[in-house]
Structure formats: C-alpha cells, structure tokens
C-alpha cells in the first residue's frame, strides 16, 4: 500500500514538474515581451540623446526632457560640465578623466537611465538622464560576428544553468512527493498497525498520530471503537466469570442438602430397629434440607426470571408512604418474636410512586429477614422514609454486626456472603440481596449499602416518585 501511494504521488509530481518547466519557458517569453513593451513606452525612450543633440550644444533644447523629470548635461573634451539643465547626477562642474570613466562604467548600476552620445564635431558628450521607473534587464543578445569560442562557452554556461535549474526542480518535486506521500502513508500505516493488533486480540491498542487533520478524526474514531471493544470484552469476560462462579456456587450450595437428604433417606431405609423418635429426627433433617434446597431453587428461579427479557413488573400508582407503613406493621410480630427493637419514621404526607407492591414488599422483607438472621437479640431495626430529588428514599438500618466496607458493592452479587460458615447455620441462600436489588432497579430505583460509619448496616432503597 505504501509503495503504491508513494508511486502515485511521484507520478503526480512528475506532471507538476513538467508543467513547471513549461511555465518557466512561458515566463521567459512573457518577460522578454514585457521588456519590449516597457522599453517602447517609457519616457526615456521617447527623448533619446540623438533626438536633441546639436552641433552647437548651446542650441540644445532640453525643455521636454526637464518637463518629464529628466536632465541634460554636456561634458566637453576637458571633462568640464559646460551645460546642465534639470536632473544632475554628476554633481560637479569639472571631472577628471578617471572620474568621467567611472561615471560611464557605473552608470548601468545606478537607478537612473543614461543616454550618452558623443558629438565628434562639437567635441562634447551629451548626457540625457531619466530616473529609472522599472528596469527589466532580461534580454538574449545573439551576434553572429562573435568569436566561435565565446559562442561555445556561452552555450555551455547557458546549458549548465538550464540543466541545473531542471535538476533542482526535479529534486524538489521528488522530495516534495515523498514528504506528501509520507504525510498520508505514515498515519495510514499506524492505523493499519492498530487495526492488526485489534484483530490479533490486543484490545488495549490505541493510535497516537499527533495530527489535527481528518486523520485525527479517524484516529479518535478508531480509539473510541477500540475502547468500546475493550470494555465490551471485559464485560463479557466478567459475565462469563460471574456465570462460572454462579454455577459453582449453585452446585456447592445444593450439594450439601441433597447429600444430606440422600444419606438420611438411605439410613432410614437400611437401618432396622430405629425408635419412632429417631425416625422422626431423621425425617426432620430430610425435611429441613429439602426445604433449604427448595428455597434455593425458588430464589434462583426468581433471580433468573428477573434477568430474562420477558420480565416485567405489574406497576400500580401507589402511596409509597402508606404502603411502607403497612409493610412495617407486618414486620412487628417477627421483630418482637425475635427480641428486636424497632423504630419507624415514615413521612406523614402521601407520596405517589409506580410500584409492583408484591415485589416491592419483598425488598423490605428480605432486609428485615437478614437483620433478624444475622444480628443478635436486642438489635435496633429502623426504617426511615424521606423524599429527596423526586425520589422516595427508604433507609433500612440496624445497629447490629454490620457488613465490611470492602463488600459494599459485591454483597449484592449472588452467593456473596460475609461469612460462609455463619450462613450454613442461618440457612441463607446468598441470593436475597441480589433479588432485592434487581427489584429496586426494575422500579427505576436502586438498593445500595450506605457506608455512613455508623454501627450496623444501613441499606438505602430509592424509588422514583411520580
Ligand atoms: P442470604 O440469603 O445469605 O441472607 P443475602 O444476599 O440476603 O443472602 O445477604 C448476603 C450476606 O450479607 C449475608 O449472607 C450476610 O452475611 C450479609 N448481611 C445481609 N444483611 C445483613 C445485616 N443486616 N447484618 C449483617 N450482615 C448482613
């Protein structure tokens, strides 16, 4: 790709190069044409020395020259300026032979035009001076009578100059074509390298072109795309990891009750001469374990149902304050039975929210069950409902053992528990908070663990009001 583009540029610049040579030839032709035009129209050429010279210099009429900004001087054989009218660039009345020669030889380089004519009979030089307006000194003079050697040398010099000029142009065209091609091929190459890295699975690949043109736009789009792919891949990896962990946790959690059921059932079948009390004890273990397995499967089913695209809530406009008050009242028997203290602070006014009442009550019931399950008797359970920024905020807190801060986010993931051994005793499935959070999110709100530095744990449910 690089070579093709470079060659394309080289071809383009070759065309430009040829056109430049053509343009140069044309420019020379134009210059000599302009030179001719200028010399025909300038004042100095309308009043040459030959037009006003007289044998007796005293009869010379310099008025037209002087009126047009020029000057006339007459220098005699002794180099005395015997006549002067108008512009005078000699500036002296008497010159030495040397000074007069210098004046004649240097007159070409001065910003004046001198027309100098010698009158052999009158024995004087007539000098007509005009200030130069624009001088174009370009002219190609060819004289057949010139010495052959001169002609050859001049020919070589001109050929050398023209060839050098053409070579210089060709070199510039080549260098410029390479630079221009590089300004495209280098960023393209970098973008290609980045794309190749992406294709090979390096999603951290980014391109840094340090440009401000369209390539920079392409670079930003490429980098955005790479960042998005990287993010998606990391999400996919994470969800794959979560799925693997979930299956492992499910099998681990189901294995214990199922093995226990199997063991006790076999014992009942094989062991003879058991007392009725022994039989009942074994049956109770089987019942408890099957209940535990059943609860785990029910909650798992509920969780996966909420993840499915068909899941929807049956939302009804409800007074969330009134409804929360009602749920709290239903919690009182449980709290009293378990020896817990309680405190409810629910806003008196009516606050409307779209609620699936059955599911919403599950959130608070799960939190209450956890508070009772994981905290000692005498723990204070408090429910407070306020409205902040068009959201009903329900703080469900206890002053019990609390949840470590580093688990604040992960505690809502399935099967995450603070202490696994504690759970086998309490019978928790590790899914309660995940289900509660999903219900809150399905309502457009959230369930979070507040790290407020207070003793115990505070869960915050937010539900948008209408
Ligand atoms: P589980 O069914 O095990 O209760 P949850 O998802 O409801 O699962 O809770 C996850 C873990 O969070 C629990 O195992 C427990 O360790 C901890 N936890 C939840 N609520 C409380 C609380 N109020 N006080 C102390 N620990 C709690």
Boltz pocket constraint, residues with backbone or C-beta under 6 A from the ligand:
constraints:
  - pocket:
      binder: B
      contacts: [[A, 366], [A, 367], [A, 370], [A, 371], [A, 372], [A, 374], [A, 375], [A, 398], [A, 400], [A, 401], [A, 402], [A, 403], [A, 411], [A, 413], [A, 416], [A, 417], [A, 418], [A, 419], [A, 423], [A, 427], [A, 428], [A, 429], [A, 430], [A, 431], [A, 432], [A, 433], [A, 434], [A, 457]]
      max_distance: 6.0
